[in-house]
Amino acid sequence: MYTKISSVSIFIAFMLFFKLIHAKNEQEISVLPTIKPPLLVHVNTQANAQYMVKNLSQKNITLALIPQKGISQNTTGLLACPHSITLQPGQKCLLNLTIKGDAVGQKIKYGPLLCKAVKSGKIKPDTSFCAQPSPRDSLNVTFTKPKIAVIEVKPQALTLHATSKSPDKLTVINHSKTITAKNIRVNLPAHWKDVKQNAENCIKVEPQKKCLIYLNAKKPHATTTVSVAGHNTTTIPLKIMIKPHDVKMLGPAVKINDIKK
């Protein structure tokens, strides 16, 4: 019985000590959100979060970000925190975070966690002194399956004329009411190196809007079924045939004297 009571007492004492240390660290360093982290992020896309880190103590403090899967630090930009964050009393910097996941259901449930840095060739965090946002402001991200925009392509079959000076166009319609379609283009066969497309108009297509893709070719190709798709859209089949350029033959020259008055 004595041993059990002692173990429980030690555990409670440790937790109280940890809370006191954590509270003390929070009084020395504040980590407040300036760009709130999202709750949901689609896999293979990225989102951003930003925190203001401020030294509230009366001494210099050097901190480093504890690595987390799906989180990377961006050290560029005005007032951006470097990887080794040294703050003088009252000094602050912006902790820029990029959030990216590659698996549906992956979660980030805490952080960002900043710990005292020990400089010994490389920056090594010392977990005896750490600071992080309040639970309400901490990272709480779940990675989900991306939403898909339904698109339509007109015409469904396209005939190009080789060496034509005027490119042929393809109209793409985004039928989604809420999703912006991104980076839509025609997926051409690898050996069609002479066929060029301009899909700049379809990089970002707002809901219920349309865009144009322009195509031209230098030589004929047999009818082939290709696909039209974006990073977050349905895939639409498209038949393309490239014919030789039509050249209109001129009739024989007419002499002026042959024209009847």
Beta strands, then each sheet from edge to edge (+ up, - down):
strand 1: 29-35
strand 2: 40-42
strand 3: 46-55
strand 4: 61-65
strand 5: 71-74
strand 6: 85-87
strand 7: 92-100
strand 8: 107-108
strand 9: 114-119
strand 10: 123-131
strand 11: 141-144
strand 12: 151-154
strand 13: 157-161
strand 14: 168-174
strand 15: 181-182
strand 16: 185-187
strand 17: 196-198
strand 18: 204-205
strand 19: 210-216
strand 20: 221-229
strand 21: 236-243
sheet 1: 1+ 3- 7+ 5-
sheet 2: 2+ 11+ 8-
sheet 3: 6+ 4- 9+ 10-
sheet 4: 12+ 14- 19+ 17-
sheet 5: 13+ 21+ 20- 16+
sheet 6: 15+ 18-
end
